[in-house]
Structure formats: structure tokens, C-alpha cells
Amino acid sequence: MKDLYHYVGSDLTASPTGDLLPVTDIERGKQRVLRRLMTNPGDYIQHPDYGAGLGEKVGDLLNVSEWQALIKGQMLLEACVAQDPPPQVAVSAIDGGAAVVISYTDAPSGQGVTLGFDVTG
């Protein structure tokens, strides 16, 4: 079964023919990582430990080292993220939340990947 092209917080994407667009390769991995990081633990009843819950941390005092450890730990649970070298995570405060930039190696292809996103309230 293929994954559908979908970034958390947005709509599903249609293909040029109007069908739902599938996603593969590095783009699939980026979407899976982002979904894991933004999902709150307990949101998936069958997998209560799934997710980092970054969104629910907005408004709390930003602890950069805590966020970095949480993100890295969750990323290493994704099959698309190579264990070696480990992901590099940068977190910085922005108005209303945090900016995150992650560099990791895509396990299936061996290519370097950079994923940047903001977590705001």
C-alpha cells in the first residue's frame, strides 16, 4: 500500500489527473518524520507511544536540549532515518514557538536530507 502525499496540517494533494497523489522515496520519509514529531503521544490509540508532541509544547519555556533529545530519539524510530550518522538537530526560539532544522541521512538511498519547520501556537 502506498502512502499519500500529505504534510501534517495541510490537505491531501491531488495528482494532475485528479487522483490522490502518492508519495515515495525521500519525500515520503520527510512527511513521516514530520508527522511523528507533530503527533501527540496517545493520539493513535493502537500506538500510544507514537509521536513527540512538539505542538503541545508551544507556550512552555523552550528547553533546547530537551527538544533536541526528544526529536533525535523519535527520528531514530523511523525506518527512513539512518542510525549512523545520527540526525543533527538545531532548535531556536522564534516569536510564538520554535524553529527546527534537522539534517539526517535517508536510510534507503543514503542521501543527505534537510528538513526545516516552525512549531507555533
C-alpha positions, 0 to 999 in steps of 0.5 A: 500500500502506498502512502499519500502525499500529505504534510501534517496540517495541510490537505491531501494533494491531488495528482494532475489527473485528479487522483490522490497523489502518492508519495515515495522515496525521500519525500515520503520519509520527510512527511513521516518524520514530520508527522511523528514529531507533530503527533501527540503521544496517545493520539493513535490509540493502537500506538500510544507511544507514537509521536513527540508532541512538539505542538503541545509544547508551544507556550512552555519555556523552550528547553533546547536540549530537551527538544533536541533529545526528544526529536533525535530519539523519535527520528531514530524510530523511523525506518527512513532515518539512518542510525549512523550518522545520527540526525543533527538537530538545531532548535531556536526560539522564534516569536510564538514557538520554535524553529527546527532544522534537522539534517539526517541521512535517508536510510534507503538511498543514503542521501543527505536530507534537510528538513526545516519547520516552525512549531507555533501556537 
